[in-house]
């Protein structure tokens, strides 16, 4: 018989609100084990966002918001855990994204065009990062950020994980990594070395992953977000693959009408995607790739195309659940 140890019991019981049986539910296993279905937890949609969203107009941030198609999530979200955004900054102006210091663990931004500075404000002081076209910025939670453009203006593709923190009901208590700039010339140099490798033609893709020494076991740009900068060579394809992270893809550059992605749930006996949906690329656009779907990228032109997927694969890798598979 178990004996109650009262040595650490509180001296008095304080009334506090708590859930009652009225909040409890029970489900038969087969009706609840996989709740991803319309009307309950919808699948992440395959959706595209054009470059016209930030081509002109005032300084602003444009959330790529699919929250209404994701089961009515609170606040803007492009996937259950991430929100992608376009940012446009007019020459000489400053933009401060509406993300509270503790609202996201990570922001990853790619400089589409322009140059300028990002001011980092923490409780201990202010510091400044400088950036230019093609650079990546990895910015931790626990600070606020203001982006100031130089005389030519600037545009960004930026992804953060505030939707994940809203779901968990938590906020950042301390930064997990240092604010970091990844210079464009270094990223391109590493990618060129990979592309020139004798084994490049037998690899599933020609890409470089951006990482940080803070998370050596993950090899991702932050502890929640993965950033991959890849090339699809002229008249080539990246073989079909799938993963359990949501990819928020940005098309860095391509020839008009020449590059595209095919996506579907199954492969045929030859390793091709069955009944695929096609997403044509255009420079400066973004599109979603839902988890678990096979997808392949194609380039039919004489010039290389460049693609940038930002994913919640840092978190998925930590959970040992990424499950990348190749056709």
N, C-alpha and C positions, 0 to 999 in steps of 0.2 A: 504494500500500500504506500502511495506517495504521501509524504509529509510536507506540509506547507511551511516554508522557512519564512518566519515573520521578522527576522532580525533586521531586514532592510526595508520593511514595509513602511509606507508613509504614515506619519502620525495622524493625518486627517485626510479625508477624501474631498476634493474640490469638484464641484459640479462643472462640467464642460460639455459643450455641444459635441455630439458624435452621431455617426450613422446608426440607424435602427434597422430592424428587419425590413422595413418598408423600402429601403434602398437595395436590398439584396436580390439577386437573380440567380437562377440555375438553368443550364442549357444541356440538352442532349448533345453528346460530343460531335456527331457528324454534322450538326447544324451550326456549330460554333468554331470548330477547329481551324477552318479556313474562311474567315469572314470577309475576304476581299471579293466583293461582288456589288453590283449597282444597288443603291439604296441603303447600304450598310457602310462598307469601306471601299469606295470605288478604286479601280486601277488608276495609276498615274496615267494621264492622257498623253498621247503622242501629239504634240502641238508645236507650231512654229511662230516665231515673233520676228517681224521684219525690221530691217535697219531704218526704215522710215520713222520708227518710234522715237528716234533720237537725232534724226537728220537735221532738223531745224527747230526753232523756237527758243524759249528762255532757258536759263540754267535750271536744271531740275534732275530729279531721280525718277526713273520709270520702273516700278516693280513689274516683273513679268508674272502676274498674279493669276493662278489657277485654283485659288482656294475654294471657289464656289463649285468646282468640278472634283474636288478632293474630299467631299463630305462636309463642306461648310466650315473649314478651319477658321480659327479666329486670327485675323491679321493676314497680310499678304503672304503667299507661299507659292512656289513653283513645283515643289514636291513636298511630301509630308515633313521632311526635315530641313529643307533648304529654300531660300528665296533668291532668285537671280534678278538682277537689275541692270538696266542701262543707265548710265549717268552722263549728262551733257553739261559742260561748263563753258560759258562764253568767255572770250578773251578778258583777262584781268579780273574775273569774278571768282567767288569762293562758294563751294557747296559743302554743307554739313549734313550727311545722311542722318535720317531720323531713327538712329539706332542707339538706345541708351547704353551707357558704359557696360552694364552687366547683362544686356539683352541677348548677346551672341558670344559664343566662345571664339569665333573666327570670322574674319572677312578676307576674302581673296579677290583681288582686283587685277584685271588685265588692261593695260593702257592701249586703247584702240588707236588713238591719235593724240597729238599734242604733248606738252611737257608742263611741269609745274612742281608743286610742293604739297606735301601732306603734313599738317600740324597734328601732333599727337599730344593729347592732354590727359594727364593722370594726376592722382592726388599728390604725387611727388614733384610734378613740374611739367614743362612743355619741351618737346623735341620736334625736329623737322626731318622728314624724308624727302629727297628729290627724286623725280621720275621723268621718263620720256616714253615715246611710242615704243611698244613692244615689251616694256618692262612688266613684271608681276610684282604685286605687293601682297604680303601676308601679314595681317594685322590681328592681334589678339584682343579678346574681350578685356574689360576692366579699364578701358580708355574710350575717349571720344575722338573723332577724327574730322578734320576739315581739309578739303581738297581745293587748292588755289591754282588756277590755270595761268600760264604765261600768255603772251600777246596773241598767239594763234588759237587759243581755246583748247579744249580737251574733251575726250569721250572715253568712257570706261565700260567694261563688262565686269560686274561685281556680284559675287555670291556670298551669302552669309547663312548661318545656321540658327537664326532666331526662331523659326518655326519649331525646331526641335526643342529648344528651351521652353517655349510657351507650352508645348505638350507636356513636358516634364514638370512644369510649374517651378522652375528653378532660375537662378541668375548666377552670373559669374562672380566668384569671390576673389579670384586672383588670375592673372594671365598665365597661360601655359607655355608661351614661347615669346620671343622678342619680335617687335615689328621689323620686317625684313623686306628688302628690295632685291629682286632677282633681275639683273641687267639683261636686256634683250640680246646684246651681242654674245654674252656667255651662253644663254639658252640656245641661240642659233648655232653657235660653234659646236656645242655638244651634239646637237641634232645632226649637223653636217658630218661629224665623225661617225655617228651611228649609221647614217645613210651611205657613207663611203666604205663601210665595213664589208669584207668579203662575204660575210654571212647575211648581209641585209636582205638579199632576195629570198631567203628561206625563213625569215622571221614573219610572225603573224602580222606585225605592223612595224613601222619605222617611227618611233616616238621617243620622247624624253619625259621622264617623270621628275617633277620638282619635289625635293624633299627638304627636311630639316634635321640637323644633328640632335635636336631635342627628342625626337621620336624614332630612333634607329630601327626599332622593330616594325614600324609601320611603313617607312619610306614614302610618306605622304607630306604634302606641304603644310598641313596642320594636323592636329589629332582627330579632326572630323572630316576634313575636306582633302580630296585628291585633285591634283592638277596635272594634266598630260598635254604636252604640245607635240602635235604629230604632223607628218607629211604624208599625203597620198600622191605617189609619184605619177607622172604622166602615163596615161593608158594603162592604169593598174587598178587593183582593188585591195582593200583590207579584208581578209577572209572573215566569214561570219563568226561572231562570238556573242556571248551573253554574260551577264553578271547580275548580282542581286542589288547592287547600288543603282540609284537613279542618276543618269548622265544628263547634265545640262550643257549641251554642246553649243559652242560659239564658232562660227565660220570666220577664220582670220582672213583668208583670201582664197579665191578660186576664179577660174574663167567663167563668164556668164553662160549658164545653161549646160555646163560640162560636168559638174560634180553632183553627186546625189547619194542618199542613204536608202537602203532597202531594209525593212523591218517586218518581222513576223514571229509567230509562236513556235513554228516547227521547221525542221530541215527535212529535205527529201533524201532518198538513198544516195544521191550524189553529193550531198553536203550543201545544196542550195536551199535558200529560204523558200518555204511553201507560201503561196498566195501573199506575196509581200505587199506592204504599203510603201510607197515611194515618197521621199521628201527631197525635193530639189534644193540645192544649195544656192545661196547668193552671198557675196561678201558682206560681212557685218551683221548677218542674221543670227538668231539663236533658235534651238529646238530641243525638245525633251526626248529622251529615250527611256521608256519605262523599264523597271527591273524585270529580269527573266525573259525578255524578248531577244531573239536572235536579230543581229543587225550587221550590215556590211556597208562599207563606204567605197564609192567608185569615183574615178576621175578619167574622163574620156578625152581630155584636152592634151595639148602639147606642153603645157606648163604645170608645175606642181601646184597642188592645193594644200592648204593648211587648216587643221581643225584643232579646237581646244575644248576637250570635255572637262568640266568641273563636276565632281561627284561627291556623294557622302561616303565614299569608299574608305576614308580614314576610319570612320566609326565602324563600318562593316568589317574592315580588316581586323580591328581590335576585337570585335565580337567573333572572329573566325567564321564569318558568314558571307563573305564576298562571293565566293564560288564562281570564279571566272572559268568559262569553258569555251573551247574553240572548235569550230566545225572542221 
